[in-house]
Amino acid sequence: MLLSEGQMSDYKGAALLLATLPPARQLLGDKGYDADWFRQALAARGITPCIPSKSNRKAPIEYDQVLYRQRHKIENMFGRLKDWRRIHTRYDRCAHTFMSAICIAASVIFWL
């Protein structure tokens, strides 16, 4: 798990997590992860990317649209986490404390 700064782009954070990805067949990602080097790194690990192309890409890359529709479950999880005011407004200045609040909220959400 990685807690990055709010202004960091998605694929820069993905570069930090790439070495720690668990074995998987496919990876769901939004347009923020559309980068040729990221797709090549996933292919080298045997992971099929399901990432739509950015609008400024000259030749769009095909992706599994049926599988991509399942991504709403990920967005719903982030939405439920942001129902917690402490997480939504990020009152905690220390990253360690903020990550602890996220873990507590995720645990409560899981059990409810």
C-alpha positions as CSV (number, residue, x, y, z in Angstrom):
1,M,0.0,0.0,0.0
2,L,1.3,3.4,-0.9
3,L,0.1,6.8,0.3
4,S,1.3,9.4,-2.1
5,E,1.0,13.2,-2.2
6,G,-2.2,14.5,-3.8
7,Q,-0.5,16.1,-6.7
8,M,1.4,13.0,-7.8
9,S,0.2,11.6,-11.1
10,D,-1.2,8.0,-11.1
11,Y,1.5,6.4,-13.3
12,K,4.3,7.8,-11.2
13,G,2.8,6.1,-8.1
14,A,2.3,2.9,-10.2
15,A,6.1,3.0,-11.0
16,L,6.8,2.8,-7.2
17,L,4.4,-0.1,-6.7
18,L,5.2,-2.1,-9.8
19,A,7.9,-4.3,-8.2
20,T,5.5,-5.2,-5.3
21,L,2.5,-6.2,-7.4
22,P,1.1,-9.6,-6.5
23,P,0.8,-12.2,-9.3
24,A,-2.3,-11.4,-11.4
25,R,-3.8,-12.0,-14.8
26,Q,-5.2,-8.6,-15.4
27,L,-4.9,-5.1,-14.0
28,L,-7.8,-2.6,-14.0
29,G,-6.8,1.0,-14.2
30,D,-8.3,4.3,-15.4
31,K,-6.9,6.6,-18.1
32,G,-4.4,8.1,-15.6
33,Y,-2.4,4.8,-15.9
34,D,-2.2,4.9,-19.7
35,A,1.5,5.0,-20.5
36,D,3.4,2.8,-22.9
37,W,6.2,2.0,-20.4
38,F,3.6,0.9,-17.8
39,R,1.9,-1.4,-20.3
40,Q,5.2,-2.9,-21.3
41,A,6.2,-3.5,-17.7
42,L,2.9,-5.2,-17.0
43,A,3.3,-7.4,-20.1
44,A,6.8,-8.4,-19.0
45,R,5.2,-9.6,-15.7
46,G,2.5,-11.5,-17.7
47,I,-0.3,-9.1,-16.6
48,T,-2.9,-8.0,-19.2
49,P,-3.7,-4.3,-18.8
50,C,-7.3,-3.2,-18.9
51,I,-6.7,0.5,-19.2
52,P,-8.6,2.8,-21.7
53,S,-6.5,5.1,-23.8
54,K,-6.2,8.8,-23.0
55,S,-8.0,11.1,-25.4
56,N,-4.8,12.5,-26.8
57,R,-3.4,9.1,-27.9
58,K,-3.1,9.1,-31.7
59,A,-3.9,5.3,-32.0
60,P,-6.3,4.1,-29.3
61,I,-5.4,0.8,-27.7
62,E,-8.1,-1.8,-27.3
63,Y,-9.2,-2.9,-23.9
64,D,-11.9,-5.3,-22.5
65,Q,-14.8,-2.9,-22.0
66,V,-16.9,-5.6,-20.2
67,L,-14.2,-6.1,-17.6
68,Y,-13.6,-2.4,-17.3
69,R,-17.2,-1.9,-16.2
70,Q,-16.4,-3.8,-13.0
71,R,-14.1,-0.9,-12.0
72,H,-17.1,0.8,-10.4
73,K,-16.5,-1.5,-7.4
74,I,-13.2,0.1,-6.8
75,E,-14.7,3.6,-7.1
76,N,-17.5,2.6,-4.7
77,M,-14.9,1.6,-2.2
78,F,-13.1,5.0,-2.4
79,G,-16.5,6.7,-2.1
80,R,-17.3,4.8,1.1
81,L,-13.9,5.7,2.6
82,K,-14.6,9.3,1.8
83,D,-17.8,9.2,3.8
84,W,-15.6,9.4,6.8
85,R,-15.0,13.1,7.4
86,R,-11.6,12.6,8.9
87,I,-10.4,10.9,5.7
88,H,-12.3,13.1,3.2
89,T,-10.8,16.3,4.6
90,R,-7.5,14.8,5.7
91,Y,-7.2,16.4,9.2
92,D,-4.1,14.4,10.0
93,R,-0.8,16.0,9.0
94,C,1.3,12.9,9.5
95,A,1.1,10.3,6.7
96,H,1.4,7.5,9.3
97,T,-1.6,8.8,11.3
98,F,-3.7,9.3,8.1
99,M,-2.9,5.8,6.9
100,S,-4.0,4.4,10.3
101,A,-7.3,6.3,10.0
102,I,-7.8,4.8,6.5
103,C,-7.1,1.3,7.9
104,I,-9.6,1.7,10.8
105,A,-12.3,3.0,8.4
106,A,-11.7,0.2,6.0
107,S,-12.0,-2.4,8.8
108,V,-15.3,-0.9,10.0
109,I,-16.6,-0.7,6.5
110,F,-15.7,-4.3,5.9
111,W,-17.5,-5.5,9.0
112,L,-20.6,-3.5,8.4
